Amino acid sequence: MASNQQVKLLGAKGSPFVARAKIALKLKGVQYEYIHESLSNKSDLLLKNNPVHKKVPVLLHNDKPVCESLVIVEYVDEAWTGSTILPSDLYHRAQARFWSKFVDDKVLPAVFKAATNPNEKEKEKGGEELRESLKILENELKGKFFNGDSIGLVDIAALFWLPIIQEVVGLDLNNSEKYPKLEKGGQEIMNHHVVKEVFVGISPEADPLLAFFKGHFHSNTPSK
Amino acid sequence: MASNQQVKLLGAKGSPFVARAKIALKLKGVQYEYIHESLSNKSDLLLKNNPVHKKVPVLLHNDKPVCESLVIVEYVDEAWTGSTILPSDLYHRAQARFWSKFVDDKVLPAVFKAATNPNEKEKEKGGEELRESLKILENELKGKFFNGDSIGLVDIAALFWLPIIQEVVGLDLNNSEKYPKLEKGGQEIMNHHVVKEVFVGISPEADPLLAFFKGHFHSNTPSK
């Protein structure tokens, strides 16, 4: 695709879903304009381009909107050359879609339940569901990343959540003992130069990783 | 892809998610062996090939499992030539993914809430959410199908639910008045020869469409 494309990303501070879109764009080396959205006072641009969910991230590619973080990541992978985010092998591609869906359907709802449900019993149930789904993910991580040696769809969907769940959600997941591969994968992805670029700069004076997420988790308004 | 592939589909009677996989396979003209699963007594084959969700449908392509109905549909589209299920245009492909995700994330949870939630208030809320999301879908349906003149991903995800929601879920959706395009699209897809093949034969003595779904909705065990 020609490089003189107009690319904008509507995002909000503290949204890990926006981080997914940013990582994909940066992996491909796409130049884009970042437009900050205040989630308490959504702009007409956001409401016009994501009238269904009214959420960030929204990618505007020559003014055409693409919404939902995993849909954006896959679109970016198809629209630009560069690092391959989804495997080229059909079967592995289906597996990547399966596992990224697992993260959104099982892992993250459990994270939000454990972090924000006002009912103590539900909170506890969320913690159990989270431990169970992390165990399943742990067994799936065979190499440095889910995608092998380079960052792929499942890594973007899952890995950077891990280092912060314990601290931000306040769950004693005992990562390094129970989920050693996820723990290591989380560190690997956070040390990747592209991912570092996404997180650093959000709050340079504080721990950029934690600063990035804390606002999100405590805002209780997950975007997707 | 060569035609001498071994293709099996693990399914269960009354599962609209299995119907999605069947429609995709039949649209492509793929010969496959259908293996019936009893959801109250799941086989070792199912548990081994979908250990994460333990649900149908599971596609076995030369013994390699692909799970989750929309992942299967997309895999089938990529693995076999024939009718194109996802648009070839990148932007339209992203839109198809967005809308099929909308069906699974918004429409169907509302259907299940309205149909099976034991709490009357929640049931009612499910009904409202369903009406709201159907209104959004109605506005999206521009042609005969979401995909234009041929059946595509969103049609497989969404359309054949419509004719049965009112009767099976027991909601007065007043389809033809409020959702005339969805009503017509639902009829169009059910009259398509491939879709007819999928539904007819399930219960030849009864209305095949309703017979197919009633068991599913009242079993209260949605598969995906």
Interface residues (C-beta under 8 A of the other chain):
Chain A: V52 H61 K64 V66 C67 E68 V71 I72 E74 Y75 E78 A79 L90 Y91 R93 A94 Q95 R97 F98 K101 F102 I136
Chain B: V52 H61 K64 V66 C67 E68 V71 I72 E74 Y75 E78 A79 L90 Y91 R93 A94 Q95 R97 F98 K101 F102 I136
